[in-house]
C-alpha cells in the first residue's frame, strides 16, 4: 500500500496535527490532496508551507458533520483515502458538553456512511488517548478500559466504537490511530490550547505560567511529526486493518516538569502561578506501543527535550500575541453557525 498517485482527503487538515500530516503526505507523491476544515481551531496559515510545495492543494471550509456537503466533496474529488482529524477539542466539551459530544459523533458518522456507500476506499480515523482516562495499569495498551472522564473523551470513545461497528457490520476498510499527547510547532496557542503553547505564550506576554494541581499529573508526549509519519505508515500496512494502534513515546513526563523546562528554555525566573485541579483532569498517562512497533515498526525519532526546544523556538518566531482572535473565532462558529448556548 502506498499513497502514491492516490487522491487523499484530510479532515481537520488546517489544524495542528492535520497540517503536519498534509506536509508529510506531499512526500508520498499523491495525485491530489484535499483538506476540509471549518477553521474552528485550524488556520489556513498552517498550510502555507504545504501550498508552497504542492500548489494544487485544495481547501474546503466546510463542516465535516454536514453529510450532504461532504458527499458532494467526495463525489467531485473522487477520493481514495480519508484521514479523519476533524474534532471539537477537549476544553470546548467543558463549556459545551452536549454539543461537543454530538458533533464529534456526527463527524464520524458522516465518514463512516460515506465509506459504507463506497465514496472512498480507506478510512484512517484519529482517536485520542483521552478515551482511556487515568491509567488503571501502566503502561496502557490498546485493551486498557475506556474510562474517559470528559464529554470529549466520551465522544472519542463512541466514535472509535462507531468506526469498529462499520468495519464489522459493513466491512469498511479502516484503521484507528490513537495518539497520546502531541506537541510541536503550529499547535493552537489561543482558545482551547494545550499546556505547552499556553505556557510559551504567557511567558512571551511577560505573564507567569499557570500550573493546575500539584503538577504530578503525567502525560506521554509525542512529537507531532512522529505522529504524522505513523499515520501514513498505518495506511501503508494492511496488517493494521480493523485495529487501533497507540502512538506515543512510551515514557511519562510530569506536567510540572514540562512547565519548568519551558521556563528554563525561555529564561523565565518570575515564578509559576498555582491553581486548583482542572475538572476531570487525567492523573496518569503512559502508553504501551508494542503493537505499533510490531505492525509498522514504529519508533519515535524526536526525544522530548529536543522536540520541546524546537517548539519553543518556533513559537518565539511565529506566535501572534493578539488577544482573543482565535477565541472570538471559535465563539462565533459556535453561536452563529451552530446556535449553541453555553447554558
MARZASE-259263 format. One line per 10 residues: their letters; for each residue x negated, y negated, z negated of N, C-alpha, C. Coordinates in steps of 0.1 Angstrom, whole numbers. Atoms other than C-alpha are relative to their C-alpha. Example, Ala and Ser with C-alpha at 12.3 -4.5 7.8 and 13.67 -1.06 7.14 Angstrom:
<sites>
as> -9:12:0:-123:45:-78:-9:-12:0 ~ 9:11:0:-137:11:-71:8:-11:-8
</sites>
This chain:
<sites>
xxxxxxxxxx> -8:12:0:0:0:0:-9:-12:0 ~ 8:13:-1:-12:-35:8:10:-11:3 ~ -8:12:-3:3:-70:11:-4:-5:14 ~ 4:5:-13:-15:-75:44:12:1:10 ~ -11:1:-10:10:-86:71:14:1:-6 ~ -13:0:6:38:-85:46:6:-14:-2 ~ -7:12:3:65:-111:41:3:0:-15 ~ -1:0:14:62:-119:4:7:-12:-6 ~ -8:11:7:86:-139:-18:-4:1:-15 ~ 3:1:15:77:-151:-53:10:-10:-6
xxxxxxxxxx> -9:9:7:104:-164:-75:-8:-6:-12 ~ 8:6:11:91:-189:-101:-14:-3:5 ~ 13:1:-5:62:-194:-78:-7:-13:-2 ~ 7:12:3:56:-230:-87:-3:-2:-15 ~ 3:0:14:52:-221:-123:-14:4:-3 ~ 13:-3:5:22:-212:-144:-6:13:7 ~ 5:-13:-5:16:-175:-136:3:1:15 ~ -5:-2:-14:36:-177:-103:-10:-7:10 ~ 9:8:-9:13:-204:-88:-14:7:2 ~ 13:-8:-1:-18:-183:-96:2:12:8
xxxxxxxxxx> -2:-12:-8:-2:-152:-81:1:-4:15 ~ 0:4:-14:6:-171:-49:-14:-2:6 ~ 14:2:-4:-30:-182:-47:-7:13:3 ~ 6:-13:-2:-41:-146:-51:6:8:12 ~ -6:-6:-12:-16:-133:-25:-6:-4:13 ~ 6:5:-12:-31:-155:1:-12:8:4 ~ 12:-8:-3:-63:-135:-2:3:14:6 ~ -4:-13:-5:-43:-104:8:4:0:15 ~ -4:2:-14:-36:-118:43:14:4:3 ~ -14:-3:-4:2:-116:43:4:-8:12
xxxxxxxxxx> -6:8:-12:23:-127:73:6:-13:-5 ~ -8:11:5:44:-150:52:0:0:-15 ~ -3:2:15:47:-164:16:11:-10:-2 ~ -11:8:3:79:-178:4:1:-2:-15 ~ -2:3:14:83:-195:-30:14:-5:-3 ~ -13:5:4:117:-200:-47:-1:-5:-15 ~ 2:5:13:116:-223:-77:8:-13:-2 ~ -8:12:2:141:-248:-91:-7:-11:-8 ~ 8:9:8:113:-266:-110:5:-3:-14 ~ -5:2:14:129:-261:-144:-13:-3:-9
xxxxxxxxxx> 13:3:6:93:-259:-157:-11:1:10 ~ 11:0:-10:74:-254:-125:-2:-14:6 ~ 4:12:-6:57:-281:-105:-5:3:14 ~ 5:-2:-14:52:-284:-67:-15:-2:0 ~ 15:2:0:17:-297:-76:-8:12:-3 ~ 7:-12:3:8:-263:-89:-4:8:12 ~ 2:-7:-13:9:-251:-53:-9:-7:10 ~ 7:8:-10:-12:-278:-37:-12:7:5 ~ 12:-7:-5:-44:-257:-36:4:12:9 ~ -5:-11:-9:-24:-228:-20:4:-6:13
xxxxxxxxxx> -4:6:-13:-9:-251:6:-12:-4:8 ~ 12:4:-7:-44:-264:15:-5:12:8 ~ 6:-12:-6:-54:-228:23:10:7:9 ~ -10:-7:-7:-21:-215:35:12:-10:3 ~ -9:11:-3:-2:-245:51:14:4:4 ~ -13:-5:-3:27:-223:62:8:5:-12 ~ -7:-4:12:37:-216:26:14:-7:0 ~ -14:5:-1:75:-221:25:5:-1:-15 ~ -5:2:14:91:-235:-7:15:-4:1 ~ -14:3:2:128:-234:-16:2:-4:-14
xxxxxxxxxx> -3:5:13:140:-255:-45:15:5:-4 ~ -13:-6:2:169:-231:-54:0:7:-13 ~ -2:-8:12:182:-213:-85:1:15:4 ~ 0:-14:-4:174:-176:-82:13:7:-5 ~ -13:-6:5:206:-168:-102:11:-2:10 ~ -10:2:-10:226:-180:-72:-1:10:11 ~ 2:-12:-9:232:-148:-53:2:-4:15 ~ -3:4:-14:247:-164:-21:-12:-7:6 ~ 11:7:-5:218:-188:-17:-12:9:2 ~ 12:-9:-1:192:-161:-24:2:10:12
xxxxxxxxxx> -3:-10:-11:209:-137:1:-4:-7:13 ~ 3:7:-12:206:-164:28:-15:-1:2 ~ 15:1:-1:169:-169:20:-6:13:4 ~ 6:-13:-3:161:-132:20:3:4:15 ~ -4:-3:-14:180:-128:53:-8:-8:10 ~ 7:8:-9:164:-157:70:-15:3:1 ~ 15:-2:1:128:-149:58:-4:15:3 ~ 3:-14:-2:131:-111:63:-11:5:-9 ~ 10:-3:11:113:-105:30:-2:15:-1 ~ 4:-14:3:94:-72:24:-1:2:-15
xxxxxxxxxx> 3:-2:14:83:-77:-12:4:-12:-8 ~ -4:11:9:96:-98:-41:-7:2:-13 ~ 6:1:13:76:-107:-72:9:-9:-8 ~ -9:8:7:101:-119:-98:-6:-6:-13 ~ 6:7:12:87:-145:-122:10:-11:-5 ~ -10:10:4:118:-168:-124:5:3:-14 ~ -5:-3:13:128:-173:-160:3:-13:-8 ~ -2:11:9:142:-197:-186:-9:4:-13 ~ 10:-4:10:114:-197:-213:5:1:-14 ~ -4:-3:13:115:-187:-249:5:-13:-8
xxxxxxxxxx> -5:11:9:117:-222:-266:14:-5:4 ~ -14:4:-4:148:-230:-245:11:8:-6 ~ -10:-9:6:165:-200:-260:3:-3:-14 ~ -2:5:13:162:-216:-294:10:-12:-1 ~ -10:11:-1:183:-246:-282:12:4:8 ~ -11:-4:-8:205:-229:-256:0:15:1 ~ 2:-14:0:206:-193:-266:9:8:9 ~ -9:-7:-9:237:-181:-248:-3:-2:15 ~ 3:3:-14:229:-198:-216:-13:6:5 ~ 12:-6:-4:193:-186:-216:1:15:2
xxxxxxxxxx> -2:-14:-1:203:-150:-222:8:3:13 ~ -8:-3:-11:230:-150:-195:-7:-4:13 ~ 7:5:-12:209:-170:-170:-11:9:4 ~ 11:-9:-3:179:-148:-172:5:13:6 ~ -5:-13:-6:200:-117:-166:6:-2:13 ~ -6:3:-13:218:-134:-137:-12:0:11 ~ 11:0:-9:184:-139:-121:-4:14:4 ~ 3:-14:-3:176:-102:-124:10:7:7 ~ -11:-6:-8:210:-91:-112:-1:-4:14 ~ 1:5:-14:206:-112:-81:-11:8:8
xxxxxxxxxx> 10:-7:-7:173:-95:-72:3:15:1 ~ -3:-14:0:184:-60:-81:11:3:11 ~ -11:-2:-10:216:-64:-60:-6:-2:15 ~ 6:2:-13:195:-77:-30:-8:12:4 ~ 8:-12:-2:172:-47:-34:9:11:4 ~ -10:-11:-2:202:-23:-36:6:-1:14 ~ -6:2:-13:216:-39:-4:-10:0:11 ~ 11:-1:-10:182:-35:13:-3:-12:7 ~ 5:12:-6:175:-71:19:-16:-1:-1 ~ 14:-1:0:139:-63:9:-4:14:-6
xxxxxxxxxx> 4:-14:3:118:-32:1:-4:3:-14 ~ 6:-2:13:100:-36:-32:1:-12:-9 ~ -1:10:10:106:-55:-64:-11:3:-11 ~ 9:0:11:78:-62:-88:5:-10:-10 ~ -7:9:10:95:-76:-119:-9:-3:-12 ~ 8:4:11:78:-96:-146:8:1:-13 ~ -6:-1:13:87:-87:-181:-7:-9:-10 ~ 7:8:10:73:-101:-214:-3:9:-12 ~ 3:-7:13:56:-87:-245:9:-4:-11 ~ -10:4:10:83:-106:-264:10:11:-2
xxxxxxxxxx> -11:-11:1:106:-76:-258:-3:9:-12 ~ 4:-9:11:86:-57:-285:3:-6:-13 ~ -1:6:13:90:-82:-313:-14:2:-7 ~ 12:-2:8:64:-79:-341:-4:15:1 ~ 5:-14:-1:42:-48:-340:5:9:-11 ~ -4:-11:9:57:-17:-356:-12:9:-2 ~ 12:-7:1:25:2:-348:-10:-7:10 ~ 10:7:-8:-8:-10:-332:-10:10:4 ~ -5:9:-10:-18:-11:-305:13:5:6 ~ -14:-2:-4:16:-14:-289:0:6:15
xxxxxxxxxx> -1:-5:-13:21:9:-259:14:-3:6 ~ -13:2:-7:50:9:-234:12:6:-6 ~ -11:-7:7:70:32:-256:4:-7:-13 ~ -3:7:12:70:7:-285:14:-4:0 ~ -14:5:1:105:-1:-297:2:-14:5 ~ -3:13:-4:121:-31:-282:8:-7:-12 ~ -5:6:12:126:-52:-313:-1:-15:1 ~ 1:14:-2:127:-87:-298:8:-8:-9 ~ -6:8:10:136:-114:-322:7:-13:4 ~ -6:12:-5:148:-143:-300:10:4:11
xxxxxxxxxx> -9:-2:-11:176:-146:-274:-8:2:13 ~ 9:-2:-12:148:-150:-248:-5:15:1 ~ 5:-14:1:133:-116:-259:11:9:4 ~ -11:-9:-3:167:-100:-257:3:-1:15 ~ -4:1:-14:173:-114:-222:-11:8:8 ~ 11:-7:-8:139:-100:-210:2:15:-2 ~ -2:-14:2:146:-66:-226:12:5:8 ~ -11:-4:-8:180:-65:-210:-3:0:15 ~ 4:1:-14:165:-75:-176:-8:13:3 ~ 8:-12:-2:140:-46:-179:9:12:2
xxxxxxxxxx> -9:-12:0:167:-21:-186:9:-1:13 ~ -8:1:-12:188:-35:-157:-8:5:12 ~ 8:-5:-12:159:-30:-132:-2:15:0 ~ 1:-14:1:154:5:-145:13:7:4 ~ -13:-6:-4:191:12:-141:2:0:15 ~ -2:0:-15:190:2:-104:-10:10:6 ~ 10:-10:-5:159:24:-99:6:14:-2 ~ -5:-13:3:176:54:-115:13:3:7 ~ -13:-2:-6:210:49:-101:0:-2:16 ~ 0:3:-15:203:34:-66:-13:2:7
xxxxxxxxxx> 13:-3:-6:167:43:-60:-8:-12:5 ~ 8:11:-5:153:8:-55:-15:3:-3 ~ 15:-1:2:115:6:-52:-4:-11:-9 ~ 3:10:10:103:-11:-83:-11:4:-9 ~ 9:-2:11:77:-15:-109:1:-13:-9 ~ -1:11:9:76:-37:-140:-14:-3:-6 ~ 12:5:6:46:-57:-152:4:-7:-13 ~ -4:6:13:47:-66:-189:-12:-7:-5 ~ 12:7:5:21:-93:-196:2:-4:-14 ~ -1:5:14:12:-103:-231:-3:-15:2
xxxxxxxxxx> 0:15:0:2:-140:-238:-10:-5:10 ~ 8:5:-11:-11:-156:-207:-5:-14:-4 ~ 5:13:1:-33:-187:-208:-8:-4:11 ~ 9:5:-11:-53:-208:-184:5:-13:7 ~ -4:13:-7:-51:-238:-160:14:1:5 ~ -13:2:-5:-17:-250:-149:12:4:-9 ~ -11:-3:9:3:-238:-179:7:-13:-4 ~ -9:12:3:32:-262:-186:-5:-6:-14 ~ 5:7:12:20:-288:-212:10:-9:-6 ~ -9:10:6:51:-308:-218:11:8:-7
xxxxxxxxxx> -10:-7:7:85:-293:-227:-1:15:1 ~ 1:-14:0:87:-257:-237:-14:6:3 ~ 14:-4:-2:49:-254:-237:-4:10:-10 ~ 7:-9:9:27:-228:-253:-10:-7:-9 ~ 8:6:10:4:-234:-282:-13:-6:5 ~ 13:5:-6:-28:-238:-261:2:-13:7 ~ -1:13:-6:-17:-266:-238:6:-11:-9 ~ -5:10:10:3:-283:-266:-11:-5:-9 ~ 11:4:9:-28:-283:-288:-10:-9:8 ~ 9:8:-8:-50:-296:-260:6:-14:3
xxxxxxxxxx> -7:12:-3:-25:-323:-251:0:-10:-12 ~ -1:8:12:-21:-335:-287:-14:-6:-3 ~ 14:6:2:-59:-339:-291:-3:-10:10 ~ 2:10:-10:-61:-357:-258:7:-13:-3 ~ -7:12:4:-35:-381:-272:-4:-6:-14 ~ 5:4:13:-55:-385:-304:10:3:-11 ~ -9:-5:10:-30:-366:-324:-5:13:-6 ~ 5:-12:6:-37:-338:-349:8:12:6 ~ -7:-13:-4:-29:-302:-337:10:4:-11 ~ -10:-5:10:1:-285:-354:-2:15:-1
xxxxxxxxxx> 0:-14:3:-2:-251:-370:12:4:-7 ~ -12:-5:7:30:-233:-378:-3:12:-8 ~ 2:-11:9:30:-210:-407:-14:1:-5 ~ 13:-1:6:-2:-196:-422:-11:2:11 ~ 10:-1:-10:-20:-192:-388:-5:14:2 ~ 5:-14:-1:-25:-155:-393:8:8:10 ~ -7:-7:-11:0:-146:-366:-10:4:11 ~ 9:-4:-11:-18:-127:-338:7:1:13 ~ -4:-2:-14:-15:-126:-301:-11:7:8 ~ 10:-7:-9:-31:-106:-273:-1:-9:12
xxxxxxxxxx> 1:10:-11:-43:-133:-249:-6:6:13 ~ 5:-5:-13:-49:-125:-212:-1:-12:9 ~ 2:11:-9:-63:-150:-187:9:2:12 ~ -10:-1:-10:-38:-158:-160:-4:6:13 ~ 4:-6:-12:-59:-148:-131:-1:15:-1 ~ 0:-15:2:-63:-113:-146:14:5:2 ~ -14:-5:-2:-25:-110:-147:4:0:14 ~ -3:1:-14:-22:-122:-111:-6:12:8 ~ 7:-11:-6:-47:-96:-100:7:13:-3 ~ -7:-12:4:-29:-69:-119:13:2:7
xxxxxxxxxx> -13:0:-7:5:-78:-103:-2:6:14 ~ 3:-5:-13:-10:-72:-69:-4:14:0 ~ 5:-14:1:-27:-40:-79:12:9:-3 ~ -12:-8:3:7:-28:-93:8:3:13 ~ -7:-2:-13:23:-34:-59:-8:11:8 ~ 8:-9:-9:-6:-16:-41:0:14:-4 ~ 1:-14:5:-3:16:-62:14:6:-1 ~ -13:-8:1:26:40:-56:2:7:-13 ~ -1:-7:13:18:56:-89:7:-9:-11 ~ -6:8:10:33:26:-107:15:-1:2
xxxxxxxxxx> -14:1:-3:68:30:-92:8:7:-11 ~ -8:-5:11:95:35:-118:-6:-1:-14 ~ 7:1:13:71:24:-146:-1:-14:-4 ~ 3:13:5:64:-5:-168:-15:1:-6 ~ 14:0:4:27:-15:-175:-3:-12:-8 ~ 6:11:8:13:-36:-203:-12:-5:7 ~ 12:6:-5:-12:-61:-190:-4:-10:-11 ~ 5:8:12:-33:-76:-218:-15:3:-1 ~ 14:-2:2:-68:-77:-232:-3:12:-9 ~ 2:-10:10:-62:-51:-259:-7:-4:-13
xxxxxxxxxx> 6:6:12:-75:-75:-285:10:-10:-6 ~ -9:9:6:-56:-95:-311:-8:-12:-6 ~ 7:12:4:-65:-131:-319:10:-8:-9 ~ -9:8:9:-51:-153:-348:2:-13:6 ~ -3:13:-5:-33:-184:-338:-8:-11:-6 ~ 9:10:7:-52:-204:-364:-14:-1:6 ~ 13:0:-7:-84:-194:-347:0:-6:13 ~ -2:6:-13:-71:-204:-313:-1:-15:-2 ~ -1:14:2:-63:-239:-326:-14:-6:-5 ~ 14:4:4:-97:-242:-344:-10:0:11
xxxxxxxxxx> 10:-1:-11:-116:-231:-313:3:-12:10 ~ -3:11:-9:-98:-257:-291:-5:-13:-6 ~ 5:12:7:-106:-284:-317:-15:-1:1 ~ 14:0:-1:-142:-273:-317:-5:-4:14 ~ 4:3:-14:-144:-274:-278:2:-14:3 ~ -4:13:-3:-128:-308:-278:-6:-11:-10 ~ 7:9:10:-149:-323:-307:10:-6:-10 ~ -10:5:9:-118:-328:-329:-3:2:-14 ~ 4:-1:14:-126:-335:-365:9:-6:-10 ~ -9:8:9:-95:-352:-379:10:9:-7
xxxxxxxxxx> -9:-9:7:-78:-321:-392:12:5:8 ~ -11:-7:-6:-47:-300:-385:12:-2:-8 ~ -12:2:7:-11:-306:-394:6:14:-2 ~ -6:-13:3:6:-276:-411:16:-2:-1 ~ -14:0:0:43:-269:-405:6:13:-4 ~ -6:-13:3:67:-241:-416:0:9:12 ~ -1:-9:-10:70:-210:-396:11:-4:10 ~ -10:2:-10:89:-213:-363:11:11:-1 ~ -11:-10:1:123:-194:-361:-4:12:8 ~ 2:-13:-7:119:-157:-353:-13:2:6
xxxxxxxxxx> 13:-1:-6:82:-160:-347:-5:14:-1 ~ 6:-13:0:64:-128:-338:-12:0:-9 ~ 11:0:9:39:-118:-365:-13:6:6 ~ 12:-7:-5:15:-94:-347:3:6:13 ~ 0:-6:-13:8:-85:-311:-14:5:4 ~ 12:-5:-6:-19:-63:-297:5:12:9 ~ -5:-10:-10:-14:-41:-266:-9:12:1 ~ 6:-12:-5:-23:-6:-256:1:-1:15 ~ 0:1:-14:-34:-9:-220:-5:12:7 ~ 5:-12:-6:-43:27:-213:7:4:13
xxxxxxxxxx> -7:-4:-13:-16:32:-187:-4:-8:11 ~ 5:9:-10:-27:2:-167:-14:4:4 ~ 14:-4:-4:-63:14:-169:1:13:8 ~ -1:-12:-7:-52:48:-157:6:-1:14 ~ -8:1:-12:-28:38:-129:-6:-10:10 ~ 5:10:-10:-45:7:-114:-15:-4:-4 ~ 14:3:4:-80:8:-131:-1:-14:-5 ~ 0:14:5:-71:-24:-149:-11:-2:-10 ~ 10:4:10:-99:-42:-168:-1:-15:1 ~ 1:15:0:-97:-79:-178:-14:-4:3
xxxxxxxxxx> 14:6:-4:-126:-99:-163:-4:-11:-9 ~ 3:12:7:-124:-130:-184:2:2:-15 ~ -1:0:14:-132:-130:-221:7:-12:-6 ~ -8:11:5:-111:-152:-244:-7:-13:-1 ~ 7:13:2:-137:-178:-254:-4:-6:13 ~ 4:5:-13:-149:-182:-218:13:-6:7 ~ -12:5:-6:-113:-185:-205:6:-12:-7 ~ -5:11:7:-103:-209:-232:-8:-13:3 ~ 9:12:-3:-133:-232:-225:3:-5:14 ~ -4:4:-13:-124:-232:-188:14:-7:0
xxxxxxxxxx> -13:6:1:-88:-240:-197:0:-14:-5 ~ 2:13:6:-98:-269:-219:-5:-10:10 ~ 7:9:-10:-120:-284:-191:10:-3:11 ~ -10:2:-11:-92:-280:-165:10:-11:-5 ~ -10:10:5:-67:-299:-187:-6:-14:-2 ~ 7:13:2:-92:-326:-195:-1:-8:13 ~ 1:6:-13:-94:-333:-158:13:-2:7 ~ -13:0:-8:-58:-327:-147:12:-4:-8 ~ -12:1:7:-34:-332:-176:5:-14:0 ~ -7:13:1:-9:-361:-175:4:-2:-14
xxxxxxxxxx> -4:4:13:-3:-379:-207:13:-8:-1 ~ -13:7:-1:30:-394:-196:10:8:-9 ~ -9:-6:10:55:-387:-224:13:3:6 ~ -14:-3:-3:87:-368:-217:4:3:14 ~ -4:-2:-14:86:-364:-179:6:13:2 ~ -4:-13:-2:89:-327:-179:13:3:-9 ~ -11:-2:9:113:-327:-209:13:-6:6 ~ -11:6:-6:136:-351:-191:5:9:12 ~ -4:-8:-11:135:-329:-160:8:13:-4 ~ -7:-12:5:145:-298:-180:14:-3:-5
xxxxxxxxxx> -13:4:5:173:-316:-198:9:-3:11 ~ -9:3:-12:186:-329:-165:5:12:7 ~ -5:-12:-6:187:-295:-150:10:7:-8 ~ -10:-7:9:205:-280:-180:13:-7:0 ~ -12:7:3:230:-307:-185:8:-4:13 ~ -6:5:-12:237:-319:-150:4:12:10 ~ -2:-11:-9:233:-287:-129:8:11:-6 ~ -7:-12:6:245:-261:-154:11:-4:-10 ~ -11:5:9:267:-283:-176:0:7:-13 ~ 1:-7:13:254:-267:-207:-3:-10:-11
xxx> 3:9:12:255:-284:-241:-6:8:-11 ~ 8:-7:10:232:-275:-269:9:6:-11 ~ -9:-5:11:261:-270:-294:9:10:5
</sites>
